């Protein structure tokens, strides 16, 4: 909650215009379950975004949230993406040009 207070105080209670989440950790030898191992991290990143990213209103489109994900096969991950669809004006999934084709990064 301290982060939320600092952000809201620093933005006159409107939230940030941009948040980037690039969390990750080593899953060496467990790449096939990386999505499952990452779900707590995804949830935390999404909750922070929902708390501090500026919401849309009549005069502003709202803030932008970039988040690195890997595979999106489990109902949990799909549910998080759906939550973002509900909360934000637009949702896009992209494979970065700099990402190896064999990598599951999105």
N, C-alpha and C positions, 0 to 999 in steps of 0.2 A: 504493500500500500504506500510505502514511502515514495517509490518511483512515481506512482500516480499523482501524489500530492505535488511532487517537484515539477512534473510535466504540466499539470493544470495551473500551478502558480506561474510557471514560466511562459505559458501560452494564453494567459487571461481566460482560463477555463474553456478553451475551445479544442485543445488537443493538438497533436503534431500533424503536419501535412504529409510526412513521409516516415515510414518505419520499414527497416530492412531486417529480416531474420535469416541468419545463415548458420544456425546451430548444427553441430555434428560431432561425432565421436567415432573412434575406430570400431569397425565391425568386422575386422579381418577374420576370415574363416566362417563368418555368419552372414555373408552378404545376402543370402537367400531369405533371411528373415529381418533384414534391415528396417523395413517398414514397421514391423511389429515392435522391434527394439526402440524405435524412434518415436513411438506414439505419445509418450509423456512429454518429450521435448516439443513435438508439434503442438500438443494441447497448451503447454505453457506459452509458446510463442503466439498462438492464436488468441489466447486470453489476454495477453498483454496488448496485442493489437486492438482487440475490441475495447479495451479500457482506455488507451491513450491516443488512438488515431482519430483525427477530427471527423465527426459524422457529417453527412450531407445535410444541407438545409436549403431553404428557398434561394439563398444567395451564393451558395458555395457547393461544389460537387462533392466535397468531402476529401479526406486524406487518402493516401495510397499506401498499401501494405504489400511488400515483396517478401516472399518466403520460399526458401529452398526446400523442396520435398523430394522424396525419391519415389518409389512405386506407390501407386494409389489404387490398391486392389482390395484392401479390407474395408468392411462397412464403417469402421471407425474413421479411417482416412477420408472416405467418401463423405461421411457425415460432416467432418470438419470443412471440407470444400463446400458442401451445401450450406453450412452455417455462414461461410464467407459470402456466398451468393445472396443470402438473405440480408446480410449486414452491409454489403458494399454495392455501389451502383453497377460495377462491372467486375467480372472475374475472368482471368485468362490463364491458361496453362501453356507454358513454353519450355522447350528443350533448349538450353543455352548453346549458342554456336561454339563456345569454348569447351563444352562438355564432350567427353569421349562418347562416340556412338554406343558403345557397350555399357556405359554407365547408366544407372537408373535415375540419375538426377533430372529433375524437372524444374 
